[in-house]
Amino acid sequence: MSQWTHVNASIRYDKFAGMGQPTKENLGQMCNFEDKDISHWDTSNIPCGSEGSIKYTIIKTGGENIVASMVVNFTGDLRDYEDTDEIITYFNSITKDKMVRSGILEIDVEYKDTLILRYDYDKKSFTTVATIKNQ
């Protein structure tokens, strides 16, 4: 039986006072099960299971003069993977030195725990707010 870890997250990035927004280069190279060339799987900074990485979608929400200008949504079904620390490290790395107004992250490791984290604006990192024991 395979071990699966499911990831669901959303981060609101604001554009303010010279704080840049993430680019695809900052967020990392996504890996898909269908990729013919999987050589980039080893060099990707996105947590990756045996069938692909966490995926993201960038949604531009405002114009040049709008503070709330971007939301990035993340999903992932990582097979044969259960390293929650690596996932949290990834999310902290993509919010470092960025203006993040809000962020929520759920990591569900089948047969183990589900972690709920939120971005703490004062600490500038994701903080666990709940741990649910899975049966």
VOGU-3710 file (C-alpha; in Angstrom, 3 decimals, decimal comma):
1> msqwthvnas> 0,000/0,000/0,000  1,303/3,461/-0,876  1,769/6,319/1,569  0,089/9,506/0,308  0,450/13,053/1,561  -2,167/15,559/0,424  -1,412/19,289/0,366  -3,839/22,173/-0,008  -2,786/25,813/0,445  -3,502/29,378/-0,547
11> irydkfagmg> -1,227/32,389/-0,066  -2,157/36,039/-0,652  0,846/38,095/-1,705  0,627/41,865/-1,540  2,728/44,319/-3,488  3,935/47,035/-1,169  7,045/49,089/-0,383  9,372/47,297/-2,773  8,550/43,818/-1,481  8,538/41,689/-4,616
21> qptkenlgqm> 6,146/38,953/-5,511  7,109/35,381/-6,294  7,785/34,285/-9,846  7,647/30,784/-11,284  11,406/30,640/-10,731  10,908/31,435/-7,013  8,079/28,934/-6,640  10,028/26,178/-8,375  9,796/23,680/-11,217  6,692/21,523/-10,933
31> cnfedkdish> 7,086/17,822/-11,704  4,289/15,827/-13,330  3,793/12,083/-13,532  3,445/12,409/-17,314  6,805/14,191/-17,764  8,991/12,321/-20,218  12,178/13,887/-18,876  12,238/13,472/-15,112  15,807/14,718/-14,676  14,517/17,977/-13,143
41> wdtsnipcgs> 12,785/16,057/-10,332  16,077/15,823/-8,414  16,830/19,537/-8,751  13,339/20,899/-8,036  12,873/22,773/-4,764  9,208/21,717/-4,602  8,381/18,694/-2,430  7,872/15,774/-4,794  6,461/12,278/-4,399  7,024/9,339/-6,726
51> egsikytiik> 4,290/10,578/-9,094  4,903/14,316/-9,082  5,250/17,462/-7,024  3,012/19,974/-5,364  1,359/22,055/-8,118  0,559/25,754/-8,012  -1,591/28,251/-9,887  -0,807/31,965/-9,875  -3,837/34,243/-9,905  -3,255/37,961/-10,521
61> tggenivasm> -5,903/39,825/-8,541  -5,174/43,493/-9,103  -3,629/46,153/-11,268  -0,411/48,141/-10,840  -1,709/50,242/-7,949  -3,583/47,494/-6,082  -1,943/46,173/-2,904  -3,689/42,770/-2,955  -2,257/41,745/-6,281  -1,662/37,981/-6,250
71> vvnftgdlrd> -2,972/34,728/-4,814  -1,149/31,455/-5,337  -3,091/28,228/-4,830  -1,302/24,933/-4,184  -2,460/21,323/-4,380  -0,586/18,086/-4,176  -1,072/14,352/-3,886  2,410/13,110/-3,094  2,816/9,354/-3,354  5,369/7,555/-1,153
81> yedtdeiity> 6,049/10,790/0,712  5,483/11,929/4,302  8,074/14,611/5,129  5,921/17,398/6,596  9,000/19,365/7,702  10,195/19,625/4,095  6,770/20,883/3,007  6,706/23,531/5,752  10,276/24,573/4,875  9,243/24,973/1,229
91> fnsitkdkmv> 6,291/27,200/2,128  8,420/29,300/4,481  11,040/29,715/1,736  8,532/31,019/-0,828  7,166/33,594/1,613  10,560/34,838/2,833  11,099/38,540/2,077  7,629/38,796/0,520  4,626/40,792/1,713  2,212/38,036/2,715
101> rsgileidve> -1,104/39,194/4,100  -2,633/35,769/4,580  -1,759/32,127/4,092  -3,304/28,793/5,011  -1,750/25,340/4,592  -3,176/21,862/5,196  -0,932/18,793/5,094  -2,728/15,450/5,377  -0,449/12,439/5,803  -2,643/9,378/5,355
111> ykdtlilryd> -2,755/7,030/8,367  -0,879/9,610/10,465  -1,690/13,284/11,102  -3,298/16,240/9,407  -1,571/19,540/10,113  -3,301/22,899/9,736  -0,957/25,877/9,554  -1,506/29,578/9,007  0,921/32,277/8,015  1,847/34,335/11,075
121> ydkksfttva> 2,457/37,880/9,865  4,458/38,827/12,970  6,716/35,743/12,886  6,943/35,794/9,064  6,438/32,030/8,887  3,803/29,300/8,925  2,697/28,212/12,397  0,780/25,053/13,273  -2,687/25,869/14,635  -4,077/22,310/14,773
131> tiknq> -2,942/18,710/14,543  -5,606/16,098/13,831  -4,822/12,429/14,420  -5,900/10,304/11,458  -7,239/6,822/12,102
//
